[in-house]
C-alpha cells in the first residue's frame, strides 16, 4: 500500500492492484482445469506468459458470470 500527500494537505491512500492476480481469481474449479492447459498452449504460440493468458481467461469467465446474473435479474424485473 502506498500513500501520498495532496496539495491541500489531505492524505490519499493508493492501493496497488495486481491485475494479473485479480484476473486469475476468475479461474477456479473446472475453469482452472480448462484454463490451465489452454493458457499453456496459447502462451507457447503467442509468446505471452501463461499467467497473463490465465488472467485474461479468468476475467472473461468472471465477466460472463456477471453478464449472466445481470441478464437473469433483468428478466425477473421485466416479468413483474
N, C-alpha and C positions, 0 to 999 in steps of 0.2 A: 504494500500500500504506500502510495506517495501522497504528499500534501504540498501545497504552495500557498503563499500569501497573495491575495488580490490587492489591487491598488487602493481599495477602500479599507484595508486592514483586516477584512474578514478572512477566515480560513476555509479553503475549499479542499475537500478530500477527493483525490482521484484514485480510482481503483483500476489497476491494470487488469485487463481482460485477456485471457489466453483463448483466442478464438478457435484454435485447433482443438484444445482440450474441451471447450464448450461444444463444438460440433460433434466430437467423438462421443459425447454423452448420449446422443441420439441413437447410438449403436449399442444395444443391449439385447440379450437373449437371442432369439432367432435372427434378429437383424445383424448382430455381430457374426453369427455363424455364416451368414450370407455375405456380409460386407467385408469380412476379413480376407477371404480368398479373392474376392473381386478386386479389392483395393490393391492387393499384391500384383495381380495381373495388369491392372490399369497403370500402376506405378512403374512397372517394368517397361511397359510400352510407351509411356509418356515422359518418363524421367522425373516425374513428381514424386515426392516422398509418400510412402504408404499412409503415414499419419495424416497428411494433407488430404489425400483421397478419402480416408475414413471420415475426416471432418466434414467434407462435402456430402458424402453419403449420409452421415448422421444428421446433418442439417436438413437434407432432403426428406429423410424419414420423419423428422420432427415436424417440419412444415406441412407435410402431407397429413400427419395426425391432427395438427391444429386446424387445417382446412376441413378435414372430415368432421371434427367436433363442431366447428363453426357452421358447417352446412347442416348438420343434424339439428342444432339449436335453431337455426333459421327456419327449417322445415317445421319444427314443433311450434314456433311462434306464428308462422303463417296459417297453421291449421286451427288456431284458436278462434 
